[in-house]
Amino acid sequence: MSNQPVVQTRDRNLSASVFVREVDLKGDGNLVPMYSICVQRSYKRKGETEYQRETINLNLDDCLRFAEMLRTIYHKTLAHAAANKPAKQDYPAQAVDASGFDETPF
């Protein structure tokens, strides 16, 4: 069996790959597919030329729970930021430098 992903997707510096392996769960010789998802983020540290890669592996059942948790924390962070704005807005906004994302190695 190949160790290649069966499904892949990418959005700039983020990627997700799905792997499948067959497992005999009951010990009766019947193999069932088990899926795992590898989520990666690549980035360069300031002043470095090599990409760093962070990886997390999830079970299929974890994916929607993780997505919901991220959605929730995103909205809570926006609400916190709106409620705690400094009086004077002379600070730089958060921004993502989109240049170079096509060169991100995966």
C-alpha positions in Angstrom: 0.0 0.0 0.0 1.2 3.5 -0.9 2.0 6.1 1.7 0.7 8.8 -0.6 -2.2 11.1 0.5 -5.6 10.2 -1.0 -6.8 13.8 -0.8 -4.8 17.1 -0.6 -5.6 20.8 -0.4 -3.6 23.9 0.1 -4.3 27.6 0.8 -1.2 29.8 0.6 1.1 28.6 3.5 -1.4 26.0 4.9 -2.0 22.5 3.6 -3.9 19.4 4.6 -3.4 15.9 3.4 -5.6 12.8 4.1 -4.0 9.4 4.5 -5.8 6.0 4.7 -4.6 2.7 6.1 -6.6 -0.5 6.4 -6.8 -2.0 9.9 -8.2 -5.2 11.3 -10.1 -3.7 14.2 -11.9 -6.9 15.4 -9.1 -9.4 14.6 -11.5 -11.3 12.2 -9.5 -10.5 9.1 -11.9 -7.9 7.8 -10.0 -4.7 7.0 -11.6 -1.3 7.5 -10.2 2.0 6.3 -8.9 4.4 8.9 -8.3 8.0 7.9 -5.8 10.5 9.4 -5.4 14.1 8.4 -2.0 15.9 8.4 -2.4 19.7 8.7 0.8 21.8 8.1 1.8 25.4 8.2 5.0 26.6 6.6 6.8 29.9 7.4 10.2 31.6 7.3 11.5 33.2 10.4 12.8 36.8 9.9 16.4 36.7 8.6 16.3 33.0 7.8 16.3 31.4 4.3 14.9 28.0 5.3 11.2 27.3 5.7 10.0 26.0 9.1 7.1 23.6 9.1 4.6 22.9 11.9 2.5 19.8 11.7 -0.5 18.4 13.5 -2.1 15.0 12.8 -5.8 14.5 13.4 -8.2 11.6 13.3 -11.1 12.1 10.9 -13.5 12.5 13.9 -11.3 15.4 15.2 -11.6 17.6 12.0 -15.0 19.2 12.5 -14.5 19.6 16.3 -11.1 21.3 15.6 -12.7 23.5 12.9 -15.5 24.6 15.2 -13.0 25.3 18.0 -11.0 27.6 15.6 -14.1 29.3 14.4 -15.1 30.0 18.0 -11.7 31.3 19.0 -11.6 33.5 15.9 -14.9 35.2 16.8 -14.0 35.5 20.5 -10.7 37.1 19.6 -12.4 39.7 17.3 -14.9 40.5 20.1 -12.0 40.9 22.6 -10.1 43.1 20.2 -13.1 45.3 19.6 -13.8 45.7 23.3 -10.2 46.5 24.1 -9.2 48.9 21.4 -6.6 51.5 22.5 -7.9 55.0 22.6 -5.3 56.2 20.1 -5.0 54.2 16.9 -1.4 54.8 16.0 -0.4 51.2 16.0 0.2 49.0 12.9 -2.6 46.8 11.8 -2.1 43.0 11.5 -1.4 42.1 8.0 -0.2 39.0 6.1 2.5 39.4 3.5 1.2 37.3 0.7 4.4 37.5 -1.4 6.3 34.2 -1.6 3.5 31.9 -0.7 3.6 30.2 -4.0 7.2 29.2 -3.2 6.2 27.5 0.1 7.5 23.9 0.1 5.2 21.1 0.9 
